[in-house]
């Protein structure tokens, strides 16, 4: 993971959740509705805009979980990754 100064990337990472959360705040929706929707939409937006790459996710998974755990959950996560990134690659 490269940690250079990428202002546009950081701006996207901050602005996207703010934009996505505004309708939930305005409509005063409960957190159990808003939080999952904001997290899901933020993740999909980050993936499409290249803020978080598939490789970044792999590195984070390897750092936080055992290889056995990653292999067990991958079949469940694979359809989500396919939607977010468009390929299995």
C-alpha positions in Angstrom: 0.0 0.0 0.0 1.4 3.3 -1.0 1.0 6.2 1.4 1.9 9.2 -0.7 0.1 12.5 -0.5 -2.8 12.0 -2.8 -5.1 14.9 -2.1 -7.8 14.0 -4.7 -8.0 10.5 -3.3 -8.3 11.7 0.3 -10.9 14.3 -0.7 -13.0 11.6 -2.4 -12.7 9.4 0.7 -14.1 12.2 2.9 -16.6 13.8 0.6 -18.3 10.7 -0.7 -19.7 9.5 2.7 -20.8 13.1 3.5 -22.7 13.3 0.3 -24.2 9.9 0.7 -25.2 10.5 4.3 -26.9 13.8 3.7 -30.3 12.3 2.6 -30.4 10.0 5.6 -29.7 12.9 7.9 -32.3 15.2 6.2 -34.9 12.4 6.3 -34.0 11.6 9.9 -33.8 7.9 9.2 -32.8 5.6 12.0 -29.1 4.4 12.1 -30.0 0.8 11.4 -31.1 1.9 8.0 -28.6 4.7 7.3 -25.4 3.2 8.5 -25.4 0.0 6.3 -26.6 2.0 3.3 -23.9 4.6 3.7 -21.2 2.0 4.2 -22.3 -0.1 1.2 -22.6 3.0 -1.1 -19.3 4.3 0.1 -17.5 1.0 -0.6 -19.1 0.7 -4.0 -18.2 4.3 -4.9 -14.6 3.8 -3.6 -14.2 0.7 -5.7 -15.6 2.4 -8.9 -13.5 5.5 -8.4 -10.3 3.5 -7.6 -9.9 4.9 -4.1 -9.7 1.3 -2.8 -8.4 -1.3 -5.2 -9.0 -5.0 -5.1 -5.4 -5.4 -4.2 -5.7 -3.0 -1.2 -8.6 -5.1 0.1 -6.6 -8.3 -0.3 -3.7 -6.8 1.6 -6.0 -5.6 4.4 -7.6 -9.0 4.7 -4.3 -10.7 4.9 -3.1 -8.2 7.6 -6.3 -8.6 9.7 -7.3 -12.2 9.2 -5.6 -15.5 9.0 -5.2 -17.1 5.6 -7.7 -19.8 6.6 -10.3 -17.3 7.6 -9.8 -15.4 4.3 -10.2 -18.6 2.3 -13.4 -19.4 4.3 -15.1 -16.1 3.7 -14.0 -15.5 0.1 -16.8 -17.5 -1.5 -19.3 -15.2 0.4 -17.5 -12.0 -0.4 -16.7 -12.9 -4.1 -20.1 -11.8 -5.4 -19.8 -8.4 -3.7 -16.3 -7.9 -5.2 -17.6 -8.9 -8.6 -20.3 -6.1 -8.3 -17.8 -3.6 -7.0 -14.9 -4.3 -9.3 -16.6 -6.0 -12.3 -14.2 -8.9 -12.6 -12.8 -11.9 -10.7 -9.2 -10.8 -11.4 
